[in-house]
Amino acid sequence: MLFYLAASVRAHHAVFRLRGIDPRSFVVPLPVNVRPKGAGGAVFGTRVSLLWFQVFPEHCASLETLVAELKAQRLAAIKDGMVEAGSAAMDYARWLPRFAYARMARRTFGGELCSFFFAYTDQFLPGMDSFLGAPIRNAFHAPSVPPSPGSAAVFSLRGGRLNFSHVRQSGVFSGFELVRFRESLRHDLTGEHG
């Protein structure tokens, strides 16, 4: 999963370089499933925490360097109890009115919540081969994305295949930027150029 996060950071970084913008750093939340192993999945509501990663441009120079940095940050966060702290914060936040939560979060983070949203959801609909009698050929997540930051990179597995969804708000990426984003991601995932 950290490999996919690293590839996503590098793809966003490639767009910033194309724009000639120094991002100073990328801040990315990573959803962590805190449901006990083997527990049934809830249809409504979630059992997630968030781990936050901060990546500086110098970490983006190579995929290997970035994956190592993300591993070190994840280990430190787990040791520091950040999964449990994130769970408690998420539980508290669900009781806040939406406007109060948004205001508190934006004020705390100076206007931006994160650089982009990321998720690796593992198997999507395991064991479900049909829906209302029709065979399921593929399935993937397509989350809603708020205008800021306006970009979400979501990976999942379905039937032994890797799926990637890049959900974005209109106007966040130009056509040229989308091409560069996809080229960077393809290169990191496959080792092949364009």
Steps between C-alpha positions, in 0.01 A plus 500: 500500500786743572630428149170627355504802730855581387403471133204731561714759677751491215222540241366808680858629537551461123199728444638761739835490317318544169329806648834634628369503857697397809246319720735527804346171618213262443270411790293190434256313727497122478179325613569205730237230549460446875230234470612185684633227269219275378225741609220558254500818301250766597278616217462847652765676705868436502757364738805696389776707642740725314878503489649822364815509288712802412724467198758758392596545132848354559334170600332487155826468305477120497223254568725293728593804713137601533379151596774481768394840637134397511589174678696692765211744552245218524708311756548815712127580485402148606751504788368840612141371514379718214261233366313500832515881524364531147216262585405708804512821293281346227249384761488849651471669160196300393294671772596851390268687268650504149558878498681489836720210391592670172578830674713333768694291249565786259606737778738244647659426162507857371234445233604167349431158646752310290685493168278223361298208630637146475354159573597139443187296566643153432244252361183661366187286540683172562280198439231698320491387138160635393257778582127451442585206275749686281866395513739755651789554260679756714431729795685791655458793734408846374491725807370853506779756518459849648610798290812540710730318439287363217694177437473145633713199405331171588642151443319170546517139389223314319534150363880508518519832312619835630250782455582867522246782522611861473199703602542874462302819492457669164783742423745370760718342228547621145517249215880523490518453877284189483729353235806570720321360807415177316849466349663533843260252657538249215878521519507439877245217487644316200853632452406589142512847346201648310 
